[in-house]
Amino acid sequence: MTSPSTIADRVAQMHATMAADPPAESMGAFAREQAELAASAPAGIAPVGTVLPDAELLDVHGAATTLYAAAGSGTSVLVFYRGAWCPYCNIALSAYQEQLLPQLTERGIRLVAVSPQKPDGSLTMQQKHSLAYAVVSDPGNTIAGRLGILTRPSPEARAAQLHLGLDLTGVNADGTVTLPMPATVILDAGRTVRWIDVHPDYSTRTEPRQTIDALDHL
């Protein structure tokens, strides 16, 4: 049996597997949150043409780096994800390794994954999926804040997370529960946003093909 080709296919397969298990109250909380997010229209997202200033980041070993150092001197693709604890993030970052990175590498374009989690979470994500692209921590969600893609779990979802043993205040580097909406951003060599795709419903993600198509049309 071949593996699903798209992120959406992989998510659907995960949902099908989960549906075979007895329903849990916490899963219902997350499903309701996703439905509310899918129906929302976030305001304040940075428009194309926004120039991102440099920002201090941490690599997977906790060493200081910056956005500009991670992105390099040319065009780059930034993917924002919630953390190693998020199953949808695991699916997406694995798919980007398999399907997006080779095409970006051929074009000389860097891929950088950004989350607010502590560096040990970044290292877990990198090692778990053998990621060959940069995985960095933005300790205060600085870049996501500048892009206008910050969000917080609903009270019900927060309670469900705690019930499952996930406390974001211990996972995020700044001790808050603030998260980036999953997003993919193309930056040019001048650090200007040339394309941005934001997913308020975190169960959906930018497909690798969408990013390549966007690059082709720039």
DRENGUTOR-348794 format. One record per residue: residue in three letters; x, y, z of N, C-alpha, C in turn. Coordinates in pm, 1 decimal. Last residue first. Layout:
<rs>
> ALA,X,Y,Z,X,Y,Z,X,Y,Z
...
</rs>
This chain:
<rs>
> LEU,606.5,3387.3,-891.3,663.0,3512.4,-840.9,744.2,3582.1,-952.2
> HIS,523.8,3143.4,-974.5,446.4,3258.5,-1020.5,500.0,3391.6,-969.4
> ASP,682.3,2956.3,-855.8,683.1,2963.0,-1001.5,615.0,3088.8,-1054.1
> LEU,610.4,2987.5,-588.9,744.2,3028.7,-632.3,750.6,3045.6,-784.2
> ALA,356.0,2872.6,-601.4,371.6,3014.4,-565.5,507.5,3066.8,-609.0
> ASP,421.4,2608.2,-663.2,342.7,2687.4,-758.8,357.6,2837.5,-729.6
> ILE,551.4,2541.6,-425.1,626.9,2541.6,-551.2,553.2,2623.1,-657.5
> THR,336.2,2561.0,-246.6,453.6,2645.5,-228.6,534.9,2654.4,-358.0
> GLN,163.9,2364.2,-345.6,119.4,2504.1,-340.5,238.6,2598.9,-329.2
> ARG,308.5,2131.1,-304.8,282.4,2175.7,-441.7,238.5,2321.2,-445.4
> PRO,302.9,2102.8,-21.7,428.6,2131.8,-92.0,406.9,2187.1,-232.6
> GLU,21.7,2274.6,123.8,76.6,2157.4,55.8,208.2,2195.5,-13.4
> THR,-29.7,2412.2,436.0,11.1,2440.8,298.8,71.6,2314.6,238.4
> ARG,-282.8,2237.9,630.1,-149.8,2295.7,608.1,-128.9,2330.0,461.5
> THR,-519.3,2176.0,895.9,-485.7,2190.2,754.1,-351.3,2260.6,740.7
> SER,-550.0,2188.5,1161.1,-552.4,2053.7,1104.2,-527.3,2056.3,954.0
> TYR,-566.4,2451.6,1242.8,-434.1,2388.0,1244.2,-434.0,2244.7,1193.3
> ASP,-719.6,2703.0,1098.8,-751.0,2566.5,1139.3,-623.0,2484.8,1127.8
> PRO,-567.8,2914.2,990.2,-622.3,2925.3,1125.8,-662.9,2789.5,1183.3
> HIS,-309.8,2921.5,794.3,-413.9,2823.4,822.2,-461.7,2835.5,966.8
> VAL,-177.9,3125.5,534.9,-203.3,3105.7,678.0,-321.6,3012.2,697.2
> ASP,68.9,3209.9,324.8,-47.7,3121.9,329.8,-68.0,3080.9,474.8
> ILE,227.0,3456.2,136.4,197.7,3406.6,270.0,67.5,3327.8,265.9
> TRP,490.2,3600.0,-50.8,371.2,3512.8,-50.2,352.1,3461.5,91.4
> ARG,688.6,3775.8,-0.2,638.4,3770.9,-138.7,512.1,3686.0,-149.3
> VAL,818.9,3981.7,235.2,720.2,3876.3,217.3,666.0,3883.2,74.5
> THR,1164.8,4049.1,219.4,1029.1,4096.8,194.7,936.8,3977.5,172.4
> ARG,1434.2,4012.7,236.3,1352.4,3977.0,354.2,1210.1,4030.7,343.0
> GLY,1563.9,4034.8,-1.5,1553.2,4157.0,77.5,1469.5,4139.5,203.1
> ALA,1528.2,3791.8,-121.5,1660.0,3821.5,-65.7,1660.3,3947.3,19.3
> ASP,1192.4,3706.0,-9.2,1295.3,3725.3,-110.3,1426.1,3764.3,-42.1
> LEU,1006.1,3447.9,148.2,1079.9,3573.4,160.6,1178.1,3584.9,45.0
> ILE,702.0,3295.5,188.7,816.8,3306.5,98.1,876.7,3444.7,115.0
> VAL,556.5,3107.1,442.1,591.9,3240.9,394.7,712.2,3231.2,302.2
> THR,292.4,2933.6,584.9,409.1,2923.8,498.5,431.8,3061.1,436.4
> ALA,159.9,2840.7,905.7,171.3,2931.1,790.5,297.6,2899.9,712.0
> PRO,-43.6,2786.1,1184.1,41.5,2727.0,1081.3,41.6,2813.3,955.8
> MET,-34.5,3050.7,1413.0,-117.0,2975.0,1320.0,-22.6,2911.0,1219.3
> PRO,176.6,3012.1,1698.4,154.8,3065.7,1564.2,48.0,2984.2,1492.6
> LEU,59.7,3057.9,2038.8,107.5,2974.8,1929.1,94.6,3049.0,1796.4
> THR,77.4,3097.5,2390.1,60.9,3158.9,2258.0,128.7,3073.6,2150.6
> VAL,105.0,3031.9,2647.2,32.6,2934.6,2565.1,11.2,2988.1,2423.1
> THR,440.1,3091.1,2783.0,301.3,3126.9,2754.6,234.2,3014.5,2676.0
> GLY,713.0,3056.7,2814.4,624.9,3022.3,2925.0,480.7,3063.2,2905.6
> ASP,882.5,3088.7,2604.4,850.7,3209.2,2681.6,751.1,3183.4,2793.7
> ALA,905.1,2836.6,2490.2,1024.7,2896.7,2550.0,993.4,3019.2,2634.4
> ASN,656.6,2592.8,2563.0,698.8,2714.3,2493.4,812.9,2783.0,2567.0
> VAL,626.8,2401.2,2765.2,680.2,2363.2,2634.1,733.8,2484.4,2559.4
> GLY,503.9,2501.2,2982.3,629.7,2431.0,3003.8,699.4,2392.3,2875.4
> THR,278.1,2606.1,2877.9,365.3,2698.2,2950.8,499.2,2633.7,2982.2
> LEU,140.0,2389.4,2773.8,218.6,2472.1,2682.3,311.1,2568.5,2754.6
> ASP,116.2,2083.9,2886.8,109.0,2219.4,2941.0,199.7,2308.2,2857.3
> LEU,-36.0,1786.8,2847.3,36.6,1888.5,2770.9,12.0,2025.1,2833.0
> GLY,-192.4,1592.5,2960.6,-55.6,1608.6,3009.4,27.0,1709.0,2932.6
> LEU,-454.7,1582.5,2897.2,-367.1,1487.3,2828.2,-221.2,1501.4,2869.4
> HIS,-547.0,1795.5,3042.5,-595.7,1661.8,3077.3,-506.7,1553.6,3016.0
> LEU,-431.1,2002.4,2897.8,-383.1,1974.7,3033.5,-425.8,1835.7,3078.3
> GLN,-589.0,1985.6,2665.3,-444.0,1967.0,2659.0,-388.7,1929.0,2796.5
> ALA,-839.5,2048.9,2771.8,-817.1,1915.5,2716.0,-668.1,1885.0,2704.4
> ALA,-797.1,2315.6,2841.2,-829.4,2218.4,2946.1,-805.0,2075.5,2897.5
> ARG,-757.1,2416.3,2582.8,-651.1,2427.7,2683.4,-673.6,2327.1,2795.9
> ALA,-1007.8,2375.4,2472.4,-893.4,2302.3,2418.4,-776.4,2304.8,2515.6
> GLU,-1157.5,2554.8,2630.3,-1190.4,2412.1,2629.8,-1073.2,2329.1,2579.1
> PRO,-1034.6,2802.8,2568.5,-1034.6,2750.5,2706.3,-1064.3,2601.4,2712.4
> SER,-837.3,2765.1,2265.9,-962.2,2800.1,2333.3,-957.2,2745.6,2476.5
> PRO,-494.8,2868.4,2234.7,-597.3,2764.0,2241.5,-724.1,2817.9,2308.1
> ARG,-419.0,3160.2,2040.1,-412.1,3088.4,2166.9,-518.9,2979.3,2166.5
> THR,-206.4,3313.3,1789.1,-333.9,3265.4,1839.8,-311.1,3196.4,1974.0
> LEU,-52.7,3514.8,1534.6,-55.8,3457.8,1669.7,-197.1,3417.8,1710.4
> ILE,14.8,3637.3,1297.5,-42.9,3502.7,1291.0,-47.8,3435.7,1428.7
> GLY,150.3,3872.8,1223.6,9.4,3877.7,1262.9,-59.0,3743.1,1263.9
> LEU,413.9,3892.8,1178.4,333.2,3848.9,1065.3,183.9,3849.8,1097.6
> ARG,506.6,3956.5,1425.0,520.9,4056.5,1319.3,438.7,4021.6,1196.4
> GLY,454.2,3713.4,1552.6,384.3,3834.8,1593.7,390.8,3942.0,1487.3
> ALA,634.5,3547.2,1427.6,491.8,3521.7,1408.6,409.8,3644.3,1448.2
> ILE,868.5,3662.4,1533.2,842.9,3667.2,1389.3,694.6,3645.8,1360.8
> THR,836.3,3618.7,1814.9,860.6,3751.2,1758.3,823.4,3760.0,1610.9
> ASN,788.4,3420.4,2002.6,697.2,3433.7,1888.2,713.5,3568.8,1817.4
> GLY,1003.2,3408.4,2172.5,892.3,3494.9,2209.7,789.7,3512.8,2099.8
> PRO,1179.8,3217.7,2054.8,1139.4,3209.0,2195.9,1021.1,3295.2,2235.4
> ASP,1170.0,3029.6,1802.5,1149.2,3173.7,1815.1,1092.6,3193.5,1955.1
> SER,1386.4,2774.3,1706.0,1291.5,2822.7,1805.6,1290.1,2974.5,1805.2
> VAL,1419.0,2586.1,1397.9,1461.1,2685.6,1496.2,1347.1,2721.5,1590.5
> VAL,1560.8,2385.4,1174.0,1447.0,2386.5,1265.5,1487.5,2475.5,1382.1
> ALA,1667.4,2358.2,838.7,1681.6,2424.8,968.0,1550.3,2420.7,1046.1
> TYR,1657.4,2024.0,698.0,1647.7,2169.4,690.2,1649.2,2228.6,831.0
> ALA,1641.4,1758.3,721.0,1768.6,1810.4,671.7,1763.3,1961.5,653.2
> LEU,1502.2,1551.1,964.5,1487.2,1672.9,885.7,1623.6,1729.5,848.8
> SER,1419.2,1304.3,1072.9,1545.9,1317.2,998.2,1541.8,1439.0,906.3
> HIS,1206.7,1300.9,1242.3,1176.8,1292.2,1099.9,1300.0,1308.1,1011.5
> LYS,1328.2,1308.7,1493.4,1218.6,1214.5,1469.0,1194.3,1193.2,1321.0
> GLN,1509.9,1522.5,1480.9,1558.7,1385.4,1486.4,1451.2,1284.1,1449.5
> GLN,1337.6,1747.6,1469.7,1440.5,1725.7,1368.2,1483.7,1579.3,1363.7
> MET,1183.1,1718.5,1702.0,1119.3,1719.7,1570.8,1219.9,1688.2,1461.1
> THR,1384.2,1734.0,1898.0,1298.7,1615.5,1887.6,1236.0,1606.5,1749.8
> LEU,1474.5,1993.7,1851.9,1565.1,1881.1,1829.5,1486.6,1751.1,1814.7
> SER,1251.0,2138.3,1931.8,1298.3,2148.6,1793.2,1388.1,2030.5,1758.8
> GLY,1250.1,2070.1,2201.2,1138.1,2030.7,2116.5,1174.7,2036.6,1970.1
> ASP,1482.0,2191.8,2283.4,1477.3,2045.8,2289.6,1358.3,1992.0,2209.5
> PRO,1427.8,2469.8,2253.6,1512.7,2400.6,2157.3,1505.5,2248.4,2164.4
> LYS,1072.3,2526.7,2314.1,1212.3,2524.8,2357.6,1296.3,2445.0,2257.6
> GLN,853.3,2669.7,2061.3,891.2,2574.7,2165.0,1039.1,2586.7,2202.3
> PRO,753.7,2822.3,1858.0,787.2,2891.2,1983.0,839.0,2798.2,2091.9
> SER,910.3,2750.7,1535.7,807.5,2729.8,1637.6,847.1,2804.5,1764.3
> VAL,987.8,2709.7,1194.2,992.6,2798.0,1310.8,878.6,2763.6,1406.3
> ALA,1197.1,2585.8,944.4,1078.1,2560.8,1025.3,1091.4,2636.4,1156.9
> VAL,1309.5,2676.7,629.8,1329.5,2696.6,773.0,1197.0,2674.0,845.0
> LEU,1486.5,2621.7,335.1,1362.4,2593.9,406.7,1392.1,2601.9,555.7
> ARG,1638.4,2809.2,69.3,1642.3,2748.0,201.8,1502.1,2730.1,258.2
> ILE,1704.5,2740.4,-267.4,1617.6,2808.7,-171.8,1620.8,2734.9,-38.2
> GLY,1812.5,2633.8,-497.1,1898.2,2713.0,-410.4,1821.3,2791.7,-306.0
> ARG,1661.3,2463.4,-641.4,1649.4,2604.4,-676.5,1738.9,2694.0,-590.4
> GLU,1707.3,2222.4,-520.3,1742.4,2236.1,-662.0,1743.1,2383.0,-705.1
> THR,1588.4,2275.2,-275.5,1733.9,2261.7,-283.2,1782.3,2277.4,-426.9
> LEU,1319.1,2264.8,-340.8,1377.8,2391.5,-298.8,1529.6,2387.7,-311.7
> GLN,1293.7,1993.7,-398.5,1267.9,2092.6,-504.1,1325.3,2229.3,-468.6
> PRO,1358.0,1873.3,-150.4,1437.8,1844.7,-270.9,1417.9,1948.4,-381.3
> LEU,1153.5,1991.4,27.1,1296.5,2022.5,38.4,1375.2,1990.3,-87.6
> LEU,902.9,1872.5,-41.7,932.6,2013.6,-68.8,1082.1,2042.1,-70.5
> GLN,890.9,1598.2,18.1,837.1,1648.4,-107.6,876.7,1791.3,-142.8
> GLU,1018.2,1526.9,262.3,1012.1,1433.0,151.0,983.1,1501.5,17.0
> GLN,993.4,1752.2,427.0,1122.9,1688.2,409.2,1123.4,1603.3,281.8
> TYR,719.6,1792.7,416.2,807.8,1894.8,359.6,947.8,1838.4,337.2
> ALA,629.2,1567.8,553.2,597.9,1582.7,410.6,687.9,1686.4,345.1
> SER,722.7,1632.2,808.7,772.7,1512.6,741.4,747.4,1520.7,591.1
> LEU,569.9,1856.8,860.8,715.1,1872.1,849.3,779.8,1750.3,785.1
> ALA,304.5,1743.9,862.7,345.0,1846.8,766.9,496.1,1853.2,750.2
> ILE,306.5,1555.8,1072.7,271.2,1514.9,937.0,325.6,1614.7,835.5
> ASN,372.2,1724.7,1285.6,458.9,1612.7,1250.8,432.8,1565.4,1109.0
> CYS,151.5,1892.4,1289.2,284.2,1948.8,1258.6,380.9,1838.5,1217.8
> TYR,-42.5,1716.2,1370.1,-53.7,1775.8,1236.7,78.9,1837.3,1192.7
> PRO,33.3,1656.4,1633.2,39.2,1552.4,1529.8,31.3,1607.9,1388.6
> CYS,240.3,1840.6,1840.0,123.6,1853.6,1752.2,129.2,1748.9,1640.5
> TRP,475.4,1838.4,1978.1,363.0,1769.2,2038.9,241.3,1762.4,1947.2
> ALA,648.4,2008.4,1855.1,669.0,1865.7,1832.1,554.1,1782.2,1887.3
> GLY,446.4,2289.3,1740.2,542.8,2222.0,1826.6,549.9,2074.0,1797.1
> ARG,336.5,2458.0,1537.0,304.5,2477.2,1677.9,403.6,2409.4,1772.0
> TYR,509.0,2631.9,1268.5,433.6,2519.8,1323.9,424.2,2534.8,1475.0
> PHE,578.6,2791.8,969.9,551.3,2809.8,1111.9,464.5,2695.2,1160.5
> VAL,831.1,2801.6,736.2,708.1,2731.8,774.7,693.1,2743.8,926.2
> LEU,974.8,3000.9,488.9,956.5,2979.6,632.0,825.9,2905.6,654.2
> VAL,1200.5,2994.9,232.2,1064.1,2956.5,268.3,1061.4,2928.4,417.9
> SER,1392.7,3242.7,55.0,1376.5,3138.2,156.3,1228.4,3111.5,178.7
> THR,1638.9,3377.6,-164.3,1498.9,3347.1,-136.0,1491.8,3233.8,-34.1
> GLY,1950.8,3449.5,3.6,1862.2,3449.4,-112.0,1717.0,3430.1,-72.9
> SER,2106.3,3425.7,228.1,2111.8,3552.9,154.7,2016.9,3560.1,35.2
> GLY,1942.8,3267.5,512.4,2044.6,3283.0,410.4,2029.0,3412.1,331.8
> ALA,1779.9,3200.0,723.2,1718.7,3212.2,591.1,1821.1,3223.6,479.6
> ALA,1953.0,3205.7,941.5,1885.6,3080.7,906.6,1831.7,3084.4,764.5
> ALA,2031.2,3473.3,941.8,2131.9,3368.0,928.7,2067.9,3237.2,884.3
> TYR,1786.1,3603.8,978.3,1861.6,3626.2,855.6,1967.8,3518.5,833.6
> LEU,1711.4,3510.9,1233.8,1628.4,3482.8,1117.8,1710.1,3495.2,990.4
> THR,1996.6,3378.2,1414.9,1901.7,3484.0,1377.7,1818.7,3439.2,1258.3
> THR,2106.5,3211.0,1713.3,2116.1,3238.0,1570.3,2014.9,3348.6,1539.8
> ALA,2251.4,3054.1,1994.2,2189.0,3172.3,1935.9,2212.0,3177.1,1785.6
> ALA,2179.0,2713.5,2075.0,2274.5,2818.2,2039.8,2202.2,2932.9,1970.5
> GLY,2017.6,2500.4,2121.8,2005.3,2614.5,2212.1,2103.0,2725.8,2183.1
> HIS,2018.6,2310.3,1933.9,2107.1,2287.8,2047.8,2103.4,2403.1,2147.8
> VAL,1860.3,2403.2,1732.3,1814.2,2284.8,1805.5,1900.3,2253.2,1927.5
> ASP,1888.4,2765.5,1779.1,1891.1,2643.1,1699.7,1854.4,2523.8,1787.6
> LEU,1688.0,3050.1,1832.6,1773.5,2947.5,1891.3,1771.3,2825.4,1801.2
> LEU,1691.5,3399.1,1728.2,1635.5,3265.3,1735.0,1732.6,3172.9,1807.3
> GLU,1614.5,3737.5,1683.0,1699.2,3639.7,1750.6,1624.1,3507.8,1765.9
> ALA,1558.5,3882.6,1362.0,1508.5,3843.3,1493.7,1600.6,3737.5,1551.8
> ASP,1533.5,4149.4,1122.4,1600.5,4033.5,1177.9,1545.6,4005.6,1317.9
> PRO,1214.0,4242.3,981.3,1344.8,4272.9,1039.9,1406.5,4145.9,1095.8
> LEU,1044.8,4186.6,684.8,1069.2,4132.4,817.8,1207.0,4175.9,867.7
> VAL,830.8,4387.5,506.2,972.0,4353.9,525.4,990.8,4305.8,668.9
> THR,548.4,4319.1,310.1,600.5,4344.4,444.6,746.8,4301.9,451.6
> GLY,463.9,4223.5,72.8,537.1,4349.1,69.8,592.7,4388.7,205.3
> VAL,151.5,4096.1,168.1,266.4,4084.3,79.3,331.4,4221.0,67.0
> PRO,57.4,4179.6,509.1,36.1,4169.5,364.5,166.2,4142.0,290.0
> ALA,1.6,4001.4,807.6,91.1,4088.7,731.2,69.4,4071.0,581.8
> ILE,-322.3,3993.1,941.7,-211.6,3917.2,883.7,-129.1,4009.7,793.9
> GLY,-546.8,4116.7,1047.5,-415.3,4165.4,1086.3,-297.7,4087.3,1033.4
> ALA,-783.7,3856.7,1124.6,-748.9,3990.9,1077.6,-606.8,4024.8,1119.2
> PRO,-919.3,3543.9,1025.2,-825.3,3622.6,1105.6,-791.6,3756.4,1042.3
> ALA,-1213.0,3423.2,1026.0,-1138.8,3499.7,925.9,-1042.3,3590.1,1001.0
> SER,-1339.7,3092.5,1102.7,-1294.2,3226.7,1137.1,-1220.1,3291.6,1020.8
> ALA,-1397.9,2834.7,1057.3,-1501.3,2931.4,1020.4,-1458.2,3075.1,1045.5
> ALA,-1183.9,2703.6,1160.9,-1205.7,2693.7,1016.9,-1306.5,2796.7,969.2
> LEU,-1222.1,2748.1,1433.7,-1111.5,2814.2,1364.6,-1130.7,2813.8,1214.0
> GLU,-1441.0,2583.2,1481.4,-1452.3,2727.5,1504.8,-1342.8,2803.9,1430.6
> ALA,-1327.3,2335.7,1420.9,-1443.0,2383.4,1344.9,-1460.1,2534.1,1360.5
> GLN,-1127.3,2318.7,1616.2,-1090.3,2322.4,1474.5,-1204.0,2375.8,1389.0
> GLU,-1285.3,2304.2,1847.8,-1195.0,2416.7,1828.1,-1157.6,2430.1,1680.8
> ARG,-1412.0,2060.7,1808.0,-1492.3,2183.1,1813.5,-1406.0,2306.5,1792.4
> ALA,-1190.4,1892.3,1818.3,-1270.4,1898.3,1696.3,-1355.3,2024.5,1693.6
> PHE,-1105.2,1929.1,2081.4,-1018.7,1972.4,1971.9,-1097.2,1984.9,1840.9
> ALA,-1321.8,1818.3,2216.8,-1284.0,1957.7,2240.7,-1198.1,2010.5,2127.5
> GLY,-1313.1,1554.9,2130.7,-1427.8,1637.6,2095.5,-1397.1,1784.9,2113.1
> MET,-1082.9,1471.8,2254.0,-1084.3,1478.8,2108.3,-1201.5,1563.2,2060.2
> SER,-1164.4,1475.3,2522.1,-1062.7,1570.3,2477.9,-1061.0,1583.6,2326.3
> GLU,-1343.0,1261.2,2529.6,-1392.9,1397.2,2549.8,-1293.7,1501.0,2499.4
> ALA,-1310.2,1017.4,2272.7,-1264.3,1076.0,2398.5,-1313.7,1218.5,2407.4
> PRO,-1447.2,725.4,2126.6,-1437.3,871.1,2132.4,-1395.9,919.2,2270.7
> PRO,-1240.8,438.9,2066.8,-1354.4,497.0,2137.6,-1339.5,648.4,2147.2
> ASP,-1104.6,428.6,1730.2,-1090.9,420.7,1875.1,-1215.2,479.0,1941.7
> ALA,-1149.4,488.9,1471.2,-1168.2,348.7,1509.4,-1157.6,328.8,1659.5
> ALA,-1074.7,747.1,1442.6,-1218.6,720.7,1448.0,-1247.8,577.5,1489.3
> MET,-801.0,730.7,1407.9,-852.2,777.7,1536.1,-1000.4,745.2,1552.0
> THR,-795.2,653.2,1139.5,-741.4,564.2,1242.7,-796.0,601.0,1379.6
> ALA,-901.9,880.6,1023.5,-970.6,752.7,1007.5,-923.8,652.7,1112.4
> HIS,-709.0,1070.2,1087.3,-843.7,1085.4,1141.8,-920.8,953.6,1133.0
> MET,-498.1,970.6,932.8,-485.3,975.7,1077.8,-622.5,985.5,1143.5
> GLN,-606.8,1009.2,677.3,-573.9,873.9,721.4,-560.5,868.8,873.4
> ALA,-622.7,1286.4,674.7,-745.7,1207.4,664.0,-722.0,1064.5,711.3
> VAL,-350.8,1346.7,682.2,-436.3,1387.0,794.1,-564.9,1305.3,792.9
> ARG,-277.9,1245.5,434.4,-218.8,1188.4,554.5,-300.5,1223.2,678.4
> ASP,-422.4,1412.2,263.2,-445.8,1267.4,261.5,-393.7,1202.4,390.2
> ALA,-304.8,1660.2,324.8,-447.1,1638.7,350.9,-480.8,1489.9,353.9
> ILE,-48.6,1617.4,227.2,-68.1,1635.2,371.0,-214.1,1609.3,406.3
> THR,-44.6,1354.6,-23.9,-57.3,1492.9,20.7,-71.1,1498.0,172.8
> SER,-16.7,1079.1,-61.2,74.4,1169.9,-129.5,68.3,1312.2,-78.6
> PRO,2.3,799.2,162.4,-72.2,912.5,107.1,22.6,1017.6,51.0
> SER,194.8,515.0,50.4,163.3,615.2,152.0,89.0,731.0,86.5
> THR,62.0,213.1,-92.9,142.8,333.7,-100.7,100.1,432.8,6.3
> MET,85.4,-119.7,0.0,0.0,0.0,0.0,88.5,124.0,0.0
</rs>
